[in-house]
Amino acid sequence: MTELEEVLEDFKYEFGLDQCTVCEKPTVMKDAIGFPWCADHEQHGKVMSWGRKHNYPELDLYMYKIASGEHSWWVAVRYSAQTKLSKGDEAFMWTALAYIEDLERQGIAS
């Protein structure tokens, strides 16, 4: 079991899977690990799913960067979310999502 799968088990026990990983809104999707995301944070789940599918590579997104590895991806994706308690950096996740979608379109990473 990976570190994030263990975190998911704790999350599931404490909160269930019917609310977003970062806020209390209803789940609209789950990422490849199983973390729930609401409509406002769905891009985070998509980025996390892509990272897992591609073994969490390093991504250099010009203004932003995600270091390689599961933990680095989790920190980048989870803590860039804007919530009531955190300003976050949603532009980071939208940039990451656009970048990985572009990679997919070009057939560079599928």
N, CA, C and O atoms as CSV, one atom per row, in Angstrom:
chain,resi,resn,atom,element,x,y,z
A,1,MET,N,N,0.859,-1.178,0.000
A,1,MET,CA,C,0.000,0.000,0.000
A,1,MET,C,C,0.906,1.242,0.000
A,1,MET,O,O,1.840,1.338,0.796
A,2,THR,N,N,0.616,2.190,-0.906
A,2,THR,CA,C,1.415,3.416,-0.967
A,2,THR,C,C,1.030,4.361,0.171
A,2,THR,O,O,0.016,4.183,0.845
A,3,GLU,N,N,1.871,5.361,0.355
A,3,GLU,CA,C,1.608,6.369,1.388
A,3,GLU,C,C,0.253,7.042,1.171
A,3,GLU,O,O,-0.492,7.262,2.126
A,4,LEU,N,N,-0.065,7.368,-0.080
A,4,LEU,CA,C,-1.340,8.040,-0.352
A,4,LEU,C,C,-2.533,7.114,-0.177
A,4,LEU,O,O,-3.610,7.566,0.212
A,5,GLU,N,N,-2.365,5.859,-0.450
A,5,GLU,CA,C,-3.456,4.908,-0.206
A,5,GLU,C,C,-3.738,4.808,1.294
A,5,GLU,O,O,-4.887,4.641,1.701
A,6,GLU,N,N,-2.698,4.910,2.108
A,6,GLU,CA,C,-2.891,4.937,3.558
A,6,GLU,C,C,-3.593,6.214,3.997
A,6,GLU,O,O,-4.468,6.181,4.862
A,7,VAL,N,N,-3.207,7.346,3.396
A,7,VAL,CA,C,-3.869,8.616,3.695
A,7,VAL,C,C,-5.344,8.533,3.313
A,7,VAL,O,O,-6.209,9.017,4.043
A,8,LEU,N,N,-5.627,7.915,2.159
A,8,LEU,CA,C,-7.008,7.752,1.715
A,8,LEU,C,C,-7.810,6.935,2.720
A,8,LEU,O,O,-8.951,7.284,3.025
A,9,GLU,N,N,-7.242,5.872,3.231
A,9,GLU,CA,C,-7.940,5.050,4.232
A,9,GLU,C,C,-8.288,5.873,5.464
A,9,GLU,O,O,-9.395,5.760,5.991
A,10,ASP,N,N,-7.359,6.697,5.927
A,10,ASP,CA,C,-7.619,7.572,7.074
A,10,ASP,C,C,-8.708,8.582,6.737
A,10,ASP,O,O,-9.601,8.836,7.545
A,11,PHE,N,N,-8.629,9.158,5.537
A,11,PHE,CA,C,-9.618,10.144,5.086
A,11,PHE,C,C,-10.999,9.504,5.031
A,11,PHE,O,O,-11.982,10.080,5.496
A,12,LYS,N,N,-11.058,8.304,4.456
A,12,LYS,CA,C,-12.329,7.590,4.319
A,12,LYS,C,C,-12.943,7.326,5.700
A,12,LYS,O,O,-14.148,7.492,5.893
A,13,TYR,N,N,-12.121,6.923,6.636
A,13,TYR,CA,C,-12.595,6.632,7.988
A,13,TYR,C,C,-13.103,7.901,8.674
A,13,TYR,O,O,-14.143,7.885,9.333
A,14,GLU,N,N,-12.358,9.001,8.513
A,14,GLU,CA,C,-12.705,10.233,9.212
A,14,GLU,C,C,-13.832,11.021,8.540
A,14,GLU,O,O,-14.699,11.568,9.222
A,15,PHE,N,N,-13.820,11.080,7.211
A,15,PHE,CA,C,-14.769,11.953,6.509
A,15,PHE,C,C,-15.712,11.232,5.565
A,15,PHE,O,O,-16.748,11.788,5.200
A,16,GLY,N,N,-15.396,10.032,5.165
A,16,GLY,CA,C,-16.168,9.364,4.126
A,16,GLY,C,C,-15.697,9.838,2.767
A,16,GLY,O,O,-14.764,10.634,2.667
A,17,LEU,N,N,-16.338,9.354,1.731
A,17,LEU,CA,C,-15.921,9.729,0.375
A,17,LEU,C,C,-16.987,10.524,-0.363
A,17,LEU,O,O,-16.956,10.617,-1.590
A,18,ASP,N,N,-17.935,11.100,0.382
A,18,ASP,CA,C,-19.000,11.862,-0.263
A,18,ASP,C,C,-18.775,13.363,-0.211
A,18,ASP,O,O,-19.637,14.138,-0.626
A,19,GLN,N,N,-17.610,13.781,0.301
A,19,GLN,CA,C,-17.289,15.210,0.285
A,19,GLN,C,C,-15.880,15.414,-0.243
A,19,GLN,O,O,-15.030,14.529,-0.143
A,20,CYS,N,N,-15.648,16.576,-0.799
A,20,CYS,CA,C,-14.376,16.914,-1.431
A,20,CYS,C,C,-13.205,16.758,-0.461
A,20,CYS,O,O,-13.341,16.969,0.745
A,21,THR,N,N,-12.081,16.392,-1.004
A,21,THR,CA,C,-10.851,16.235,-0.250
A,21,THR,C,C,-10.425,17.526,0.451
A,21,THR,O,O,-9.805,17.477,1.513
A,22,VAL,N,N,-10.752,18.679,-0.134
A,22,VAL,CA,C,-10.286,19.949,0.429
A,22,VAL,C,C,-11.380,20.860,0.967
A,22,VAL,O,O,-11.082,21.860,1.620
A,23,CYS,N,N,-12.618,20.536,0.708
A,23,CYS,CA,C,-13.711,21.364,1.237
A,23,CYS,C,C,-14.888,20.446,1.566
A,23,CYS,O,O,-14.756,19.226,1.471
A,24,GLU,N,N,-15.980,20.983,1.932
A,24,GLU,CA,C,-17.113,20.150,2.358
A,24,GLU,C,C,-18.183,19.970,1.287
A,24,GLU,O,O,-19.283,19.503,1.582
A,25,LYS,N,N,-17.872,20.333,0.064
A,25,LYS,CA,C,-18.852,20.206,-1.016
A,25,LYS,C,C,-18.976,18.758,-1.473
A,25,LYS,O,O,-18.057,17.960,-1.283
A,26,PRO,N,N,-20.120,18.419,-2.079
A,26,PRO,CA,C,-20.338,17.039,-2.536
A,26,PRO,C,C,-19.345,16.609,-3.622
A,26,PRO,O,O,-18.907,17.418,-4.441
A,27,THR,N,N,-19.011,15.349,-3.608
A,27,THR,CA,C,-18.091,14.745,-4.566
A,27,THR,C,C,-18.731,14.663,-5.946
A,27,THR,O,O,-19.884,14.252,-6.078
A,28,VAL,N,N,-17.977,15.056,-6.981
A,28,VAL,CA,C,-18.424,14.850,-8.367
A,28,VAL,C,C,-17.509,13.884,-9.099
A,28,VAL,O,O,-17.881,13.348,-10.143
A,29,MET,N,N,-16.304,13.654,-8.557
A,29,MET,CA,C,-15.383,12.684,-9.167
A,29,MET,C,C,-14.370,12.224,-8.133
A,29,MET,O,O,-14.121,12.895,-7.131
A,30,LYS,N,N,-13.798,11.068,-8.401
A,30,LYS,CA,C,-12.707,10.559,-7.572
A,30,LYS,C,C,-11.489,10.388,-8.470
A,30,LYS,O,O,-11.606,9.966,-9.621
A,31,ASP,N,N,-10.323,10.719,-7.932
A,31,ASP,CA,C,-9.113,10.556,-8.726
A,31,ASP,C,C,-8.703,9.087,-8.785
A,31,ASP,O,O,-9.384,8.225,-8.229
A,32,ALA,N,N,-7.605,8.809,-9.449
A,32,ALA,CA,C,-7.159,7.429,-9.658
A,32,ALA,C,C,-6.795,6.714,-8.365
A,32,ALA,O,O,-6.754,5.484,-8.330
A,33,ILE,N,N,-6.537,7.455,-7.319
A,33,ILE,CA,C,-6.233,6.852,-6.024
A,33,ILE,C,C,-7.509,6.567,-5.270
A,33,ILE,O,O,-7.599,5.594,-4.520
A,34,GLY,N,N,-8.518,7.440,-5.478
A,34,GLY,CA,C,-9.800,7.287,-4.800
A,34,GLY,C,C,-10.217,8.500,-3.999
A,34,GLY,O,O,-11.278,8.494,-3.376
A,35,PHE,N,N,-9.389,9.557,-4.004
A,35,PHE,CA,C,-9.753,10.774,-3.280
A,35,PHE,C,C,-10.911,11.482,-3.976
A,35,PHE,O,O,-10.909,11.612,-5.201
A,36,PRO,N,N,-11.901,11.941,-3.209
A,36,PRO,CA,C,-13.063,12.629,-3.780
A,36,PRO,C,C,-12.785,14.118,-4.015
A,36,PRO,O,O,-12.068,14.755,-3.243
A,37,TRP,N,N,-13.364,14.660,-5.090
A,37,TRP,CA,C,-13.198,16.067,-5.444
A,37,TRP,C,C,-14.553,16.637,-5.853
A,37,TRP,O,O,-15.346,15.951,-6.498
A,38,CYS,N,N,-14.820,17.877,-5.483
A,38,CYS,CA,C,-16.064,18.562,-5.868
A,38,CYS,C,C,-15.890,19.219,-7.230
A,38,CYS,O,O,-14.811,19.163,-7.819
A,39,ALA,N,N,-16.943,19.837,-7.724
A,39,ALA,CA,C,-16.883,20.502,-9.028
A,39,ALA,C,C,-15.865,21.642,-9.036
A,39,ALA,O,O,-15.219,21.878,-10.056
A,40,ASP,N,N,-15.713,22.348,-7.924
A,40,ASP,CA,C,-14.756,23.459,-7.860
A,40,ASP,C,C,-13.309,22.984,-7.835
A,40,ASP,O,O,-12.405,23.737,-8.199
A,41,HIS,N,N,-13.083,21.766,-7.419
A,41,HIS,CA,C,-11.711,21.254,-7.281
A,41,HIS,C,C,-11.447,20.031,-8.173
A,41,HIS,O,O,-10.454,19.329,-7.983
A,42,GLU,N,N,-12.314,19.782,-9.124
A,42,GLU,CA,C,-12.180,18.618,-9.995
A,42,GLU,C,C,-10.850,18.608,-10.754
A,42,GLU,O,O,-10.282,17.543,-10.995
A,43,GLN,N,N,-10.356,19.787,-11.131
A,43,GLN,CA,C,-9.085,19.859,-11.859
A,43,GLN,C,C,-7.940,19.268,-11.024
A,43,GLN,O,O,-6.998,18.703,-11.581
A,44,HIS,N,N,-8.016,19.393,-9.717
A,44,HIS,CA,C,-6.991,18.816,-8.844
A,44,HIS,C,C,-6.995,17.288,-8.963
A,44,HIS,O,O,-5.940,16.661,-9.054
A,45,GLY,N,N,-8.171,16.714,-8.959
A,45,GLY,CA,C,-8.287,15.267,-9.097
A,45,GLY,C,C,-7.791,14.771,-10.446
A,45,GLY,O,O,-7.161,13.717,-10.535
A,46,LYS,N,N,-8.075,15.530,-11.491
A,46,LYS,CA,C,-7.616,15.135,-12.824
A,46,LYS,C,C,-6.094,15.168,-12.908
A,46,LYS,O,O,-5.478,14.277,-13.492
A,47,VAL,N,N,-5.492,16.199,-12.323
A,47,VAL,CA,C,-4.032,16.293,-12.326
A,47,VAL,C,C,-3.432,15.148,-11.518
A,47,VAL,O,O,-2.455,14.532,-11.942
A,48,MET,N,N,-4.015,14.864,-10.360
A,48,MET,CA,C,-3.506,13.773,-9.522
A,48,MET,C,C,-3.623,12.435,-10.240
A,48,MET,O,O,-2.715,11.607,-10.163
A,49,SER,N,N,-4.726,12.221,-10.931
A,49,SER,CA,C,-4.912,10.968,-11.678
A,49,SER,C,C,-3.861,10.820,-12.775
A,49,SER,O,O,-3.302,9.740,-12.968
A,50,TRP,N,N,-3.600,11.902,-13.484
A,50,TRP,CA,C,-2.593,11.856,-14.546
A,50,TRP,C,C,-1.225,11.558,-13.943
A,50,TRP,O,O,-0.461,10.762,-14.490
A,51,GLY,N,N,-0.919,12.190,-12.828
A,51,GLY,CA,C,0.363,11.946,-12.173
A,51,GLY,C,C,0.540,10.483,-11.806
A,51,GLY,O,O,1.598,9.897,-12.035
A,52,ARG,N,N,-0.495,9.904,-11.240
A,52,ARG,CA,C,-0.405,8.488,-10.864
A,52,ARG,C,C,-0.222,7.606,-12.093
A,52,ARG,O,O,0.612,6.701,-12.103
A,53,LYS,N,N,-1.012,7.881,-13.132
A,53,LYS,CA,C,-0.935,7.090,-14.364
A,53,LYS,C,C,0.477,7.117,-14.958
A,53,LYS,O,O,0.915,6.143,-15.571
A,54,HIS,N,N,1.179,8.229,-14.774
A,54,HIS,CA,C,2.502,8.405,-15.372
A,54,HIS,C,C,3.627,8.324,-14.342
A,54,HIS,O,O,4.730,8.821,-14.571
A,55,ASN,N,N,3.333,7.696,-13.213
A,55,ASN,CA,C,4.329,7.448,-12.168
A,55,ASN,C,C,4.933,8.737,-11.600
A,55,ASN,O,O,6.126,8.793,-11.302
A,56,TYR,N,N,4.113,9.751,-11.457
A,56,TYR,CA,C,4.477,11.010,-10.790
A,56,TYR,C,C,5.797,11.603,-11.292
A,56,TYR,O,O,6.757,11.726,-10.531
A,57,PRO,N,N,5.836,11.970,-12.582
A,57,PRO,CA,C,7.080,12.545,-13.113
A,57,PRO,C,C,7.259,14.001,-12.679
A,57,PRO,O,O,6.324,14.626,-12.179
A,58,GLU,N,N,8.437,14.521,-12.868
A,58,GLU,CA,C,8.659,15.950,-12.649
A,58,GLU,C,C,7.997,16.704,-13.802
A,58,GLU,O,O,8.121,16.314,-14.963
A,59,LEU,N,N,7.296,17.779,-13.471
A,59,LEU,CA,C,6.702,18.633,-14.499
A,59,LEU,C,C,7.220,20.049,-14.319
A,59,LEU,O,O,7.166,20.606,-13.223
A,60,ASP,N,N,7.718,20.623,-15.394
A,60,ASP,CA,C,8.173,22.004,-15.379
A,60,ASP,C,C,7.164,22.808,-16.185
A,60,ASP,O,O,7.095,22.696,-17.409
A,61,LEU,N,N,6.389,23.613,-15.487
A,61,LEU,CA,C,5.276,24.342,-16.100
A,61,LEU,C,C,5.564,25.833,-16.199
A,61,LEU,O,O,4.668,26.653,-16.002
A,62,TYR,N,N,6.789,26.184,-16.500
A,62,TYR,CA,C,7.212,27.573,-16.638
A,62,TYR,C,C,7.199,28.275,-15.289
A,62,TYR,O,O,8.225,28.295,-14.608
A,63,MET,N,N,6.091,28.841,-14.884
A,63,MET,CA,C,6.006,29.529,-13.591
A,63,MET,C,C,5.886,28.555,-12.430
A,63,MET,O,O,6.176,28.917,-11.290
A,64,TYR,N,N,5.470,27.346,-12.696
A,64,TYR,CA,C,5.212,26.354,-11.659
A,64,TYR,C,C,6.040,25.105,-11.924
A,64,TYR,O,O,6.520,24.878,-13.035
A,65,LYS,N,N,6.194,24.308,-10.886
A,65,LYS,CA,C,6.909,23.051,-11.042
A,65,LYS,C,C,6.356,22.045,-10.042
A,65,LYS,O,O,6.031,22.389,-8.906
A,66,ILE,N,N,6.257,20.802,-10.486
A,66,ILE,CA,C,5.916,19.703,-9.588
A,66,ILE,C,C,7.110,18.756,-9.617
A,66,ILE,O,O,7.471,18.243,-10.677
A,67,ALA,N,N,7.716,18.525,-8.475
A,67,ALA,CA,C,8.837,17.595,-8.393
A,67,ALA,C,C,8.322,16.169,-8.569
A,67,ALA,O,O,7.142,15.890,-8.353
A,68,SER,N,N,9.206,15.291,-8.956
A,68,SER,CA,C,8.800,13.902,-9.145
A,68,SER,C,C,8.495,13.250,-7.798
A,68,SER,O,O,9.016,13.656,-6.758
A,69,GLY,N,N,7.653,12.249,-7.844
A,69,GLY,CA,C,7.328,11.470,-6.661
A,69,GLY,C,C,5.923,11.712,-6.152
A,69,GLY,O,O,5.366,12.802,-6.280
A,70,GLU,N,N,5.373,10.668,-5.577
A,70,GLU,CA,C,4.004,10.690,-5.069
A,70,GLU,C,C,3.781,11.805,-4.046
A,70,GLU,O,O,2.786,12.526,-4.120
A,71,HIS,N,N,4.690,11.943,-3.106
A,71,HIS,CA,C,4.521,12.946,-2.056
A,71,HIS,C,C,4.529,14.370,-2.633
A,71,HIS,O,O,3.710,15.201,-2.240
A,72,SER,N,N,5.439,14.648,-3.553
A,72,SER,CA,C,5.514,15.983,-4.167
A,72,SER,C,C,4.225,16.323,-4.911
A,72,SER,O,O,3.725,17.446,-4.836
A,73,TRP,N,N,3.702,15.336,-5.628
A,73,TRP,CA,C,2.457,15.564,-6.357
A,73,TRP,C,C,1.308,15.827,-5.389
A,73,TRP,O,O,0.499,16.727,-5.615
A,74,TRP,N,N,1.234,15.056,-4.327
A,74,TRP,CA,C,0.159,15.232,-3.351
A,74,TRP,C,C,0.207,16.635,-2.752
A,74,TRP,O,O,-0.819,17.310,-2.666
A,75,VAL,N,N,1.372,17.068,-2.347
A,75,VAL,CA,C,1.513,18.398,-1.749
A,75,VAL,C,C,1.104,19.475,-2.758
A,75,VAL,O,O,0.359,20.394,-2.418
A,76,ALA,N,N,1.587,19.363,-3.986
A,76,ALA,CA,C,1.261,20.357,-5.014
A,76,ALA,C,C,-0.236,20.400,-5.305
A,76,ALA,O,O,-0.832,21.474,-5.372
A,77,VAL,N,N,-0.832,19.234,-5.476
A,77,VAL,CA,C,-2.249,19.156,-5.857
A,77,VAL,C,C,-3.161,19.511,-4.689
A,77,VAL,O,O,-4.088,20.305,-4.845
A,78,ARG,N,N,-2.913,18.945,-3.559
A,78,ARG,CA,C,-3.797,19.140,-2.393
A,78,ARG,C,C,-3.732,20.561,-1.850
A,78,ARG,O,O,-4.759,21.173,-1.560
A,79,TYR,N,N,-2.531,21.072,-1.716
A,79,TYR,CA,C,-2.379,22.352,-1.022
A,79,TYR,C,C,-2.410,23.575,-1.933
A,79,TYR,O,O,-2.247,24.700,-1.461
A,80,SER,N,N,-2.615,23.368,-3.220
A,80,SER,CA,C,-2.830,24.512,-4.102
A,80,SER,C,C,-4.314,24.847,-4.211
A,80,SER,O,O,-4.684,25.825,-4.860
A,81,ALA,N,N,-5.155,24.045,-3.584
A,81,ALA,CA,C,-6.606,24.247,-3.657
A,81,ALA,C,C,-7.042,25.475,-2.864
A,81,ALA,O,O,-6.607,25.693,-1.734
A,82,GLN,N,N,-7.891,26.253,-3.468
A,82,GLN,CA,C,-8.472,27.404,-2.780
A,82,GLN,C,C,-9.668,26.925,-1.967
A,82,GLN,O,O,-10.564,26.261,-2.488
A,83,THR,N,N,-9.668,27.271,-0.690
A,83,THR,CA,C,-10.757,26.904,0.201
A,83,THR,C,C,-11.114,28.106,1.065
A,83,THR,O,O,-10.548,29.187,0.906
A,84,LYS,N,N,-12.054,27.907,1.980
A,84,LYS,CA,C,-12.409,28.974,2.921
A,84,LYS,C,C,-11.210,29.348,3.793
A,84,LYS,O,O,-11.072,30.498,4.209
A,85,LEU,N,N,-10.355,28.378,4.064
A,85,LEU,CA,C,-9.232,28.588,4.968
A,85,LEU,C,C,-7.912,28.880,4.270
A,85,LEU,O,O,-6.963,29.331,4.912
A,86,SER,N,N,-7.838,28.634,2.985
A,86,SER,CA,C,-6.584,28.788,2.253
A,86,SER,C,C,-6.818,29.501,0.932
A,86,SER,O,O,-7.742,29.161,0.193
A,87,LYS,N,N,-5.991,30.477,0.638
A,87,LYS,CA,C,-6.096,31.179,-0.633
A,87,LYS,C,C,-5.749,30.247,-1.794
A,87,LYS,O,O,-6.320,30.352,-2.880
A,88,GLY,N,N,-4.799,29.327,-1.547
A,88,GLY,CA,C,-4.422,28.373,-2.586
A,88,GLY,C,C,-3.861,29.059,-3.816
A,88,GLY,O,O,-3.553,30.251,-3.788
A,89,ASP,N,N,-3.733,28.313,-4.881
A,89,ASP,CA,C,-3.257,28.845,-6.157
A,89,ASP,C,C,-3.908,28.034,-7.271
A,89,ASP,O,O,-3.281,27.165,-7.878
A,90,GLU,N,N,-5.154,28.331,-7.519
A,90,GLU,CA,C,-5.901,27.582,-8.527
A,90,GLU,C,C,-5.289,27.721,-9.917
A,90,GLU,O,O,-5.429,26.819,-10.742
A,91,ALA,N,N,-4.609,28.842,-10.191
A,91,ALA,CA,C,-3.962,28.999,-11.495
A,91,ALA,C,C,-2.925,27.900,-11.708
A,91,ALA,O,O,-2.711,27.454,-12.835
A,92,PHE,N,N,-2.286,27.467,-10.630
A,92,PHE,CA,C,-1.312,26.376,-10.704
A,92,PHE,C,C,-1.969,25.117,-11.252
A,92,PHE,O,O,-1.444,24.502,-12.180
A,93,MET,N,N,-3.107,24.726,-10.694
A,93,MET,CA,C,-3.755,23.492,-11.135
A,93,MET,C,C,-4.345,23.623,-12.530
A,93,MET,O,O,-4.309,22.667,-13.304
A,94,TRP,N,N,-4.891,24.796,-12.867
A,94,TRP,CA,C,-5.415,24.982,-14.222
A,94,TRP,C,C,-4.278,24.920,-15.238
A,94,TRP,O,O,-4.449,24.374,-16.327
A,95,THR,N,N,-3.111,25.480,-14.887
A,95,THR,CA,C,-1.939,25.421,-15.760
A,95,THR,C,C,-1.471,23.978,-15.913
A,95,THR,O,O,-1.181,23.528,-17.022
A,96,ALA,N,N,-1.399,23.257,-14.801
A,96,ALA,CA,C,-0.978,21.854,-14.847
A,96,ALA,C,C,-1.940,21.025,-15.691
A,96,ALA,O,O,-1.504,20.201,-16.495
A,97,LEU,N,N,-3.238,21.232,-15.517
A,97,LEU,CA,C,-4.229,20.479,-16.286
A,97,LEU,C,C,-4.098,20.779,-17.780
A,97,LEU,O,O,-4.116,19.861,-18.599
A,98,ALA,N,N,-3.968,22.046,-18.133
A,98,ALA,CA,C,-3.813,22.405,-19.547
A,98,ALA,C,C,-2.549,21.779,-20.130
A,98,ALA,O,O,-2.554,21.299,-21.263
A,99,TYR,N,N,-1.486,21.786,-19.365
A,99,TYR,CA,C,-0.213,21.223,-19.817
A,99,TYR,C,C,-0.329,19.720,-20.072
A,99,TYR,O,O,0.095,19.234,-21.120
A,100,ILE,N,N,-0.898,18.991,-19.126
A,100,ILE,CA,C,-0.986,17.537,-19.311
A,100,ILE,C,C,-1.991,17.173,-20.401
A,100,ILE,O,O,-1.802,16.181,-21.106
A,101,GLU,N,N,-3.057,17.963,-20.547
A,101,GLU,CA,C,-3.991,17.722,-21.649
A,101,GLU,C,C,-3.302,17.950,-22.990
A,101,GLU,O,O,-3.560,17.228,-23.953
A,102,ASP,N,N,-2.428,18.951,-23.056
A,102,ASP,CA,C,-1.669,19.221,-24.273
A,102,ASP,C,C,-0.710,18.069,-24.574
A,102,ASP,O,O,-0.575,17.660,-25.728
A,103,LEU,N,N,-0.047,17.544,-23.545
A,103,LEU,CA,C,0.811,16.381,-23.726
A,103,LEU,C,C,0.036,15.197,-24.302
A,103,LEU,O,O,0.514,14.494,-25.192
A,104,GLU,N,N,-1.177,14.994,-23.771
A,104,GLU,CA,C,-2.032,13.898,-24.249
A,104,GLU,C,C,-2.413,14.114,-25.719
A,104,GLU,O,O,-2.343,13.188,-26.527
A,105,ARG,N,N,-2.819,15.351,-26.058
A,105,ARG,CA,C,-3.204,15.655,-27.446
A,105,ARG,C,C,-2.061,15.408,-28.423
A,105,ARG,O,O,-2.267,14.932,-29.539
A,106,GLN,N,N,-0.857,15.742,-27.980
A,106,GLN,CA,C,0.309,15.556,-28.842
A,106,GLN,C,C,0.797,14.115,-28.870
A,106,GLN,O,O,1.689,13.770,-29.646
A,107,GLY,N,N,0.217,13.283,-28.032
A,107,GLY,CA,C,0.630,11.885,-27.972
A,107,GLY,C,C,1.948,11.679,-27.247
A,107,GLY,O,O,2.547,10.606,-27.329
A,108,ILE,N,N,2.399,12.700,-26.541
A,108,ILE,CA,C,3.660,12.605,-25.808
A,108,ILE,C,C,3.501,11.742,-24.576
A,108,ILE,O,O,4.409,10.993,-24.215
A,109,ALA,N,N,2.358,11.842,-23.933
A,109,ALA,CA,C,2.109,11.052,-22.721
A,109,ALA,C,C,0.664,10.576,-22.769
A,109,ALA,O,O,-0.269,11.356,-22.582
A,110,SER,N,N,0.501,9.311,-23.018
A,110,SER,CA,C,-0.874,8.789,-23.075
A,110,SER,C,C,-1.019,7.559,-22.228
A,110,SER,O,O,-2.105,6.984,-22.155
